[in-house]
Amino acid sequence: MRVVLRLPERKEVEVKGNRPLRQVLEELGLNPETVVAVRGEELLTLEDEVREEDTLEVLSAISGG
């Protein structure tokens, strides 16, 4: 799958195989609790299965108060 990281710099990486989003993020060295992932227009949960043919966009989760 193609993963577009915007953390904040834009970087693209390729990941092989189908698996839960949490596993993909951990494989990329990202803390799953600090990012959000989008596939097309769909916001993904950490349990969602992502497939090799998918394109994901991963963004920093920013909170303020």
C-alpha positions as CSV (number, residue, x, y, z in Angstrom):
1,M,0.0,0.0,0.0
2,R,1.1,3.6,-0.5
3,V,1.2,5.6,2.7
4,V,1.5,9.3,2.5
5,L,2.8,10.8,5.8
6,R,2.2,14.4,6.6
7,L,3.9,14.7,10.0
8,P,4.3,17.7,9.1
9,E,6.7,17.1,6.2
10,R,5.2,15.1,3.3
11,K,6.8,11.7,2.7
12,E,5.6,8.6,0.8
13,V,6.4,5.0,1.7
14,E,5.3,1.6,0.4
15,V,4.1,-1.1,2.8
16,K,3.4,-4.7,1.6
17,G,0.6,-7.0,2.8
18,N,-2.9,-6.7,4.3
19,R,-3.2,-6.0,8.0
20,P,-4.9,-3.8,10.7
21,L,-4.0,-0.1,10.6
22,R,-2.5,-0.3,14.1
23,Q,0.1,-2.8,12.8
24,V,1.0,-0.7,9.8
25,L,1.5,2.4,12.0
26,E,3.7,0.5,14.5
27,E,5.7,-0.9,11.6
28,L,6.4,2.6,10.4
29,G,7.5,3.6,14.0
30,L,4.5,5.8,14.6
31,N,2.6,6.0,17.9
32,P,-1.0,5.0,16.9
33,E,-2.4,7.3,19.6
34,T,-0.8,10.5,18.0
35,V,-1.9,10.2,14.4
36,V,-5.1,9.8,12.3
37,A,-5.4,7.9,9.0
38,V,-7.7,8.5,6.1
39,R,-8.4,6.2,3.1
40,G,-10.1,8.3,0.4
41,E,-12.8,10.2,2.4
42,E,-13.0,7.6,5.2
43,L,-11.4,8.2,8.6
44,L,-10.0,4.8,9.8
45,T,-9.9,3.2,13.2
46,L,-6.9,1.3,14.4
47,E,-8.7,-2.0,14.0
48,D,-9.7,-1.3,10.3
49,E,-8.1,-3.7,7.9
50,V,-6.0,-2.0,5.2
51,R,-5.1,-3.7,2.0
52,E,-2.0,-3.6,-0.2
53,E,-3.9,-1.8,-3.0
54,D,-5.0,1.0,-0.6
55,T,-3.6,4.6,-0.4
56,L,-3.6,6.0,3.1
57,E,-2.9,9.5,4.3
58,V,-1.5,9.8,7.9
59,L,-1.7,13.1,9.7
60,S,-0.6,14.3,13.1
61,A,-3.5,14.4,15.5
62,I,-3.5,17.9,17.0
63,S,-5.5,18.9,20.0
64,G,-5.7,22.3,21.7
65,G,-7.6,23.8,24.4
